[in-house]
Amino acid sequence: MTGRPGVTPGALAVVVPAHNEEARVTACLRSLRKAAARAAPLPVTVVVVADACTDATAALAARAGAHVVETRGRNVGAARAAGVEHALAGPAAGPDVWLAMTDADTTVPEAWLTHQVAWAREGYDAVLGTIRLDPGTAGPPLVARHDADYFLSRRLAGTLRTWEHPHVHGANLGVSAEAYLRVGGFAPLPTGEDHDLAARLAATGHRIARTDEHPVHTAARLRGRAPGGLADLLATLHPESPAVSPAGHDT
């Protein structure tokens, strides 16, 4: 299967799973509003999936203008799928919808959506972006330890101007709704749902762009929401822990 002919999406939908993120969801949604304004006149729908929340996450998201879906499964794969289903069933219904994924502890750059739209116009079915640790939540030693492993393949690329990175992050992922539905969407996995979707897209011949053009900033916490995710990796890289570089912990 080859990629679709390059087209401009007719609408954008951003899905944000959240579990007890009242401290960070407002900043996330503020950054998404800026990205949506840059993407105008394309309509942008933001869906926050408040998954088993016991705090004010849902109320804050609704106050910020997001569509809110409440789930109780404490499962990030199921939460992302529920958000996509809500978007495609109503506010983002119609052909040529582009789905953008991020996390509630993450802020996106203003060009985040416009860059994804540009890849769609070039015929790509999905876009895998990169992350940076939020400097407000990570000290220099932790950032240095994380980046030493994270950017290894970029250093090995030498003088290449473009870096087709090896990472997959649910916090920075875009996919056409057509491709998403064709491969069956997010599986109800408690972790690794992003890797699973990307693998199925690749296995079925969809065109995937791997780009460092629009990195997002994500919280560098040591106790995360999903097992085996970024927080678990950062816990091993904390200056008080042995300096190790486990692989395969992108979220």
C-alpha positions in Angstrom: 0.0 0.0 0.0 1.3 3.4 -0.8 0.5 6.8 0.7 -2.5 8.8 -0.3 -2.0 11.5 -2.9 -1.0 14.7 -1.1 -4.1 16.6 0.2 -4.9 19.2 2.7 -6.9 17.7 5.6 -10.4 19.1 5.8 -10.4 19.2 9.6 -8.1 18.5 12.5 -8.8 16.7 15.7 -6.4 16.6 18.7 -6.9 13.9 21.3 -5.4 14.3 24.8 -5.7 11.4 27.3 -5.4 12.6 30.9 -5.3 10.9 34.3 -5.3 13.3 37.2 -3.6 16.1 35.3 -5.2 19.2 36.9 -1.7 20.7 37.5 -0.7 20.5 33.8 -3.7 20.2 31.5 -4.4 24.0 31.4 -0.9 24.7 30.0 -1.3 21.9 27.5 -4.6 23.3 26.2 -3.2 26.8 26.1 -0.5 25.6 23.8 -3.0 23.7 21.6 -5.1 26.9 21.2 -2.0 28.7 19.8 -1.3 25.8 17.5 -5.0 25.7 16.4 -4.9 29.5 15.6 -1.8 29.0 13.5 -3.6 26.2 11.5 -6.6 28.5 10.7 -8.8 28.4 8.7 -8.8 24.6 9.2 -11.2 23.7 12.0 -9.6 22.2 15.0 -11.4 20.1 17.6 -9.7 19.2 20.9 -10.9 16.2 22.9 -9.6 15.6 26.4 -10.2 12.1 27.7 -10.4 12.2 31.5 -9.5 8.6 32.3 -10.3 7.6 35.9 -9.7 11.1 37.1 -10.4 12.0 40.7 -9.3 15.6 40.5 -10.4 18.7 38.5 -8.9 17.6 35.2 -12.3 17.3 33.4 -13.6 20.6 34.7 -10.5 22.5 33.8 -10.5 21.0 30.3 -14.2 21.9 29.7 -13.5 25.4 31.0 -10.8 25.7 28.4 -13.2 24.8 25.6 -12.2 21.2 25.0 -14.7 18.4 24.4 -14.4 16.1 27.4 -14.9 12.4 27.4 -14.8 10.6 30.7 -13.6 7.0 30.9 -12.9 4.7 33.9 -10.6 2.1 32.5 -7.2 3.6 33.5 -5.9 2.4 30.1 -4.2 4.9 27.8 -4.8 2.9 24.6 -8.5 2.7 25.3 -8.6 6.4 26.3 -6.9 7.5 23.0 -9.3 5.3 21.1 -12.3 6.7 22.9 -11.2 10.3 22.1 -10.8 9.5 18.4 -14.2 7.8 18.3 -15.8 10.9 19.9 -14.1 13.3 17.5 -14.9 11.3 14.4 -18.5 10.7 15.4 -19.3 14.4 15.9 -17.2 17.5 15.9 -14.6 16.2 13.4 -16.9 14.1 11.2 -16.3 14.2 7.5 -13.7 13.2 5.0 -9.9 14.0 5.2 -9.7 14.4 9.0 -6.2 14.5 10.5 -5.8 13.1 14.0 -3.1 14.6 16.2 -2.1 13.1 19.5 -0.4 14.6 22.6 -0.5 14.1 26.3 -1.9 16.3 29.1 1.5 16.8 30.7 2.9 18.2 27.4 3.0 21.5 25.6 3.2 21.8 21.8 4.9 24.5 19.7 2.7 26.9 17.7 3.7 25.2 14.4 2.8 21.7 15.6 -0.4 21.3 13.6 0.8 23.2 10.5 3.8 21.0 10.2 1.7 17.9 10.3 -0.6 19.4 7.7 2.4 20.0 5.5 3.4 16.3 5.7 -0.2 15.3 4.9 -0.1 17.5 1.8 3.1 15.6 0.7 1.1 12.3 0.9 2.2 11.0 4.3 -0.3 9.0 6.3 1.4 9.5 9.7 3.9 11.7 11.4 6.1 10.7 14.3 7.6 13.7 16.2 10.1 14.0 19.0 10.1 15.3 22.6 12.2 17.5 24.8 12.1 17.3 28.6 10.4 20.3 30.1 13.2 22.4 31.6 10.8 23.5 34.4 10.6 19.9 35.6 14.0 18.5 34.8 17.5 19.6 36.1 20.5 19.7 33.7 22.0 16.4 34.9 18.8 14.5 34.1 18.4 16.3 30.7 22.0 15.4 29.8 21.5 11.8 30.7 18.3 11.5 28.7 19.6 13.4 25.7 22.8 11.3 25.5 20.8 8.3 24.6 17.9 10.0 22.8 20.0 11.9 20.2 22.5 9.1 19.7 21.3 8.3 16.2 21.3 12.0 15.2 25.0 12.2 16.2 25.8 9.1 14.2 24.1 10.6 11.2 27.0 12.9 10.8 26.4 15.8 8.5 22.9 14.8 7.4 20.5 17.8 7.8 17.5 15.7 8.4 17.2 13.2 11.2 14.8 10.3 10.7 14.7 9.5 14.3 13.8 6.0 15.8 11.3 7.3 18.4 7.6 6.9 18.8 5.7 9.1 21.3 1.9 9.3 21.9 2.7 12.8 23.0 3.7 13.8 19.4 2.0 11.7 16.8 -0.3 12.5 13.9 -2.2 10.2 11.5 -4.9 10.5 8.9 -8.2 9.2 10.1 -8.4 7.1 7.0 -5.1 5.3 7.8 -6.0 5.1 11.5 -9.3 3.3 10.8 -7.8 1.1 8.1 -5.4 -0.5 10.6 -7.9 -0.8 13.4 -7.0 2.2 15.6 -5.4 2.2 19.0 -5.5 -1.1 20.8 -6.6 -1.1 24.5 -3.1 -1.4 25.8 -2.0 0.1 29.2 1.3 1.1 27.6 2.9 0.9 24.2 -0.3 1.7 22.3 1.6 4.3 20.2 4.3 1.8 19.2 1.7 -0.8 18.3 -0.2 1.6 16.1 3.0 2.8 14.3 4.0 -0.8 13.8 0.7 -1.7 12.1 0.9 1.4 9.9 4.4 0.5 8.8 3.5 -3.2 8.2 0.6 -2.2 5.9 2.7 0.1 3.8 1.5 3.5 5.0 3.9 6.4 4.5 5.3 7.6 7.9 7.4 10.7 8.4 9.8 10.8 11.3 10.7 14.4 12.0 12.3 16.6 14.6 10.7 19.7 13.1 8.1 20.2 15.8 9.3 18.7 19.2 7.0 18.9 22.1 8.0 19.6 25.8 6.9 16.9 28.2 7.0 16.7 32.0 10.1 14.9 33.3 8.4 13.2 36.2 9.8 10.0 37.8 6.4 8.5 38.6 4.3 8.2 35.5 0.8 7.3 34.4 1.7 4.4 32.2 3.9 1.5 33.2 7.1 1.1 31.1 6.9 4.7 29.8 9.0 7.8 29.9 8.8 8.2 33.7 10.2 4.7 34.3 13.1 5.5 31.9 13.8 8.8 33.6 13.8 7.1 37.0 16.7 5.0 35.9 18.5 8.0 34.5 18.0 10.2 37.6 21.4 11.4 39.0 20.8 9.4 42.1 20.4 6.2 40.0 23.1 4.3 38.1 23.8 5.7 34.7 22.1 3.3 32.3 20.4 3.8 29.0 17.6 1.2 28.5 16.0 1.2 25.1 12.4 1.0 24.0 10.8 3.2 26.6 9.4 5.9 24.4 5.8 7.0 25.2 
